[in-house]
């Protein structure tokens, strides 16, 4: 049995070396870029361009050059990461040891952030790198998709039944589970409720949409629904008590139910956001003509960027942005549904779910149907780390689709075998 395991490791090593040998193969690189999903690239590009314009407009009374420079640099870094993802050997995306190494680095950065940095907006989530703020938890979402996808693939019932015994990967599996738990706990300690919800919901959706039975899906969605009802009841009945505790997240739970009751403190930002939507009407006041960014809405270029778009471009502008976002999400879900391999399917579901959950939380907070959590709107909000992380997620999706395109058409092969 030991010889079989050594042979397995040796053959896997040979496959990786073979892939690395063709790392800069012009033929392979050309094939990869030819197989990328052009609809995903087009919609992502449109969203990024709209985001850059919106950030410039939202910061024009502050320091727009600095903001647009930082955001543009983040886009360049993100696009570079996508390019790298499209040319590196695909085996690297499934190398659990490499994935765990990246997760370990992020865990160290999370610990460093908690230990050395001060709280900003109620959470200790950022630290400075060369004068630029960096949020490691943004990348936990992306790497977490790879970790849970690998675990789902490995523990797939059909795969296990073909094995005589669990190989020495079992220790790595335990490490993968522990890494997810530790990262989840560290984000809880920050505390960053928005990030925690996104990470939990994204990883949960990957499981539910790949391996979860109808029973578990019904239970999970029922828990979410009941939880939301309890949140609204608590916010309505105990709002004053929550605000009196002077805890950031408690205040947000109270104010999203009735922001006008707390208009001078925790409800102020919500009210200003709603007023921006009201002023925008159908077609808006005109690009750059909004008044909320003149001080009424603090940090409007970040999690409240949609309010600025509503004020300047109206409901039509909001529908364009939201339509593009959800079109991108639907396309990635469709590619996941068509995937023939569990790991690729799981990663694609993870990317689509990440975009879906984060978009819903941001939009829900802005229009006051969910508590504010400081979550950015993907590709639109100002935030360098968020932009790089979101583009990295798109890079993962594109690479999974490229590999799917290299698979032979099973029905076509079967037809040829039958001589049809």
N, C-alpha and C positions, 0 to 999 in steps of 0.2 A: 504493500500500500504506500509506503514511503517513497519507493521508486516511482510509482505512478504520479505522486504529487510533485516529485522533482522533475519528472518529464513534463508535467503540466506547466510548471513555472518556467522551465527552459523554453518550451514552445511559445509561451506567452511573451517571454523576453525576446525571442527571435522575431516574432510578429511586430513588436514595438520597434526593434532595431531596423526592420525592413521599412516600416512606416517613416521613421526618422531619416532613413537614407534618401527617401523621396520627398523630403520636407520641402525643398525648393524646386521640385519638378514642375517645369513650366506647363507641361501637359496636364498634370493633376490640378494645379492652381487654376488654369483656364477652365477646366471642367467644373471645379467647385463654384467659380464665379458665374459660370453659365447656368448653373442649376439653382441659383438663389431665387427666392420668391420675390419677383419684381413688385407685386402689389404691396407686400409688407414694407419693402424699401421705399416705395413712393409715398405711402401714408405716413411712415415714420419721418421721412424728409419734410413733408408738409407740416406735420406737428412741430418739428424742431424749428422750422422757419417761423411759424406762427408764434412759438414760444419766445424766440429771440426778439421778434418785433414787440411782443407784449411786455417783455422784461424791459426793453429800452423805453417804451412808453410809460410803464409804471414807475420807473426810476428817474424820469426826466427832470423832476424837481429836486433830485438829490445828486447822485453821481452816476449818470447813465453810462459814461464811457468805461468806468471801472466795472460796473455791473455787466455790461455787454461783453467786455473783454474777458472777464472771468467765465461767463457763460459760454462764450465762443470757444475758449480754450478747453472747457469741459467737453464740448461737442467734438472738438478735434481729437481729444484723448479717447472719447467713447467710440468714434468712428475708427480710430486706429485699432482699438481692441477688437472691434467687429472684423476688421481686415485680418488681424492675427488669427482670430478664431476660424476664419474661413480657409486658412492655409496650413495650420498645424495639424498633425496626425489626429484622427478622430479617437484613437485609443486613449489619448490624454484626457478626453472628456469622460471616459469611463474608468480612469485609473483612480480607485478609491483612496489610495495612499496619497496621491497628489491633491485630491479634493480635500482630504482631511488635513493636509499640511496647510492649505489655504484657510481652512476653517480655524485651525489652531492659531494662525497668525492673527485672524480677526478676533478671536477670544482674548489673546494677549492685548490687542489694541483696546478692546472693550474694558478690560481690567485697568489698563493704563488710564483710560479716560475717566473711569469712576474714581480712581485713586488720586488723580492730579488736577482735574479740571473743575471749574465752578459750574453751578446750575444756570442754564439759560432757558427762559420761558418754561420753568418748572421741570426741566430734565437735564441730566448731565450726559449729553450725547455727542458733543463735539470736542475736538482738540485742534490746535493750530499746527499746520505744517507750512513752513516758509511764509507765515503770515496769512495763510488760507485755511479756513475751517474745514475739517474732515470729519465725516460721520461714519464710523466703521459699520454700524448696524445696517446701513443701506446695502452693504455687500453681503451681510449675513443672509438677507432674503434671497439673493441670487445663488450663492453657494449652497444655501439650504435646499434649494430646488434640486441641485445635483445630488446632494446627500440622500434626501428622501426618495428620489427617483432610483438611485442605486439600490437602496434597501428594498424598495418595492420589487425591483427586478430580481434581486437575489432571493428574496423570500417568496417569490411567486410559487404557488403550489405545484404547477406543472413542472417547474424547473427542479424543485426539491425532490419530487417523486422519481426523477431520472438519476439521482445521485445515491450512491450506496451509504455515504455518511457525509456529515458536514466537513468540508476541508478546513485548512488552517485559517481561512478568511473569517472564521467565527469571531476571532479577537478584534479584527478590523470592524466587523459589524457592530460589536459592542461599543467600540470607540466612536463609530458614526452616531449611534444613538445618544451616547453620553455627550458628544460635541453639540448636538442639537439642544439637549436639555440645559447644558451649561450656558450656551449663548442665549437661550430663552430666559433663563434666570437672571443673567447679567443685564439684559434689556429691561426686565422687570425692576431691577434695582435702580435703574437710572432716574426715575421711572419714565419710560416712554410708551404710554398706552397705545398710541397710534401705531407705532412700529410693532408692538407686541401683537396687536390684533391682525395686522397685515401678515406677519410671519406665521401666526397660528392658523389663520384662515386659508392662506395660500397652501401651506403644507397639508392642511386638512382636506382641501378640495382636491389636491393631487391624489390622495388616498381614496376619497369618496368616488371620484370619477374614473379611477382605474380598477380598484379592487373592492370598493364598498358595495355591499348588497343594497337592494331597495330598502330593506329594513333599516340599515345603518344610515342611509341617506335621509329617510323620513325622520329618524331620531335626531340626527344632527341639525337639520333645518328647523325642526320643531323647537329644539333647544335655543337656537338663535332667535327665533320668533318670540318665544316666551321670555328670553333674556331681554329683548328689546322692549317688550311690554312692561317688564319689571323696572327697567331703567326709566321709562317715561313716568311710571307711577311714583317711583322714588323721587325723581326730579320734581314732580308736581306737588307731592305731599310733604316732602322734607327738604325743599329747596332752601329755605332760610337756614335750616340747621347745617346743610352742606356748605353753604357760603360762609357761615360763621366759623367753620373749622379752618378757614384760610389755607386750604390745600388746593393746589392748582386744578387737579382733575375733578375734585368734588365741585368746584365752582363751575366748571364747564358742563357737568352733568345737570346742575341746577339751571344754568342760564340758557341751554338750548331749548328747554321746554317753554319758558316764558322770559325771553331776553329783556323785554320792556320793564319787567319787575326789578331787574338789576342793571338798569340802563347806565348808571354812573360808574359801574366797575366791570364785572364779568360779562354782562350782556352788551357792553358798548360796541365791541367789534362786530358782533353779529348784527346789531341794528344798523350800523354803518354799511355793512355788506348788503343787507336787504334794501337799504335806501339807494345804493349804487345800482342794484338791479332795477329798482323802480324808476330811477332817472333815465336809465338806458332805453326803456320802452322797447319797441320793435327793432329800430335801426340804430340806436345809440346816439350819443352826442358828437361822434366823430373821433377818429383815431388821434390820440394825444390831447383830446379836449376834456377828459374826465377831471372831476374836482376832488374825488375821494383820495387820490394819491398826493394831494397837497397837505396831508397831515391828518385827515379824518380817519383813514384806515392805516394803522401802523403795519409795516412790513407787507404792504399790499402786493409786492412783487413775488412773494413766496406762496404760502398756502391760500391767500385770498386773490390770486391772480385772475380767477374766473370772474370775480366781482368787477375788477377793472375792465375786463373784456366785455362784460354785460353793460357796463356804463358807457363805454366808448363805441361798441359795435352792436349793442342791443341783443335782443333775444335771438336774432338771426345769427349773429356772430357766435353766441354760446352754442346754438344748435350745430353749427359747422364744426366747432371744436369737439363737442361731445360726440357728434356723428362720426368724425374721423377716429376718435379714440375707440369707440365701441365697434366700428367697422374693423379696425386692427385686431381687436380682441376676438371678434367672431371669426375672422380669417385664420387666426392662429389656432383657435379651437377646432375649426374645420380641418386644418392640416393634422392636428392631433388625432381626430376621429379617423382620418384616412391612413394613419401610420400603421405599419405592419409589425413593429417591434416595440415591446413594452417600455424599454428605457427611453427611447426617443419620444414615445407617446407621453410618458410621464413628464419629461422635461418640457414639452410643448404645452401640456396642460398647466404646468407650473408657471410658465411665462405668461400665458393668457390669464390665469387666475390672479397672478401678482398685479397685472395691469388692471384687471377688473376690480379687485378688492381695493386697491389704492385709489382708483378713480372714484369709486362709489363713496369711500370714506371722505375724500376731499370735497366732492360735490355736495354730499349730504351735510357736511359741516358748514359749508358756505351758505346753503339755503336753509339751515337750521332744522333739519330733520334728524341729524345725528350730532353728538357732542363734538366740539372742535378738538382736534388732536394734533394740529400742526403738521399734517401730512401734505406733501407736495402733490400737485397735479402732474402726472407723468408727461415729460417732454415740454411742458408749458411753464411751470413755475421756475423761479430763480432758485438755484441750488446746484452747485457744481458736483457734489458727491452723488446727489440724486440723479442728475443727468447722466453721469458716467455709468451708474448702476443700471439705469433703465436701458441705455444703449447696449450695455453688456448683456442684459437679458434678451434683447432683440438679436444680438449676435448669437446667443445660444439657440434661439428659435431658428434662425437662418441656417445654422450649421446642422441642426437636426433634420431640417427639410432637405438640405443638400444631400445628406447621407441617405435619406429616404428615397431621393431621386436616383441614387445609384443602385438601389435594389431592383432586381428584375421583376417585371410585371408577372405575378403568379398566374393570373388567368391566361396571359399571352403564352407563357411557357407551357401551360397545360394544354392549350389549344394546339400548339406546334407538335407536342408529343403525340396527340391524337391524330395529327395529320390534317387538321381542319384549316 
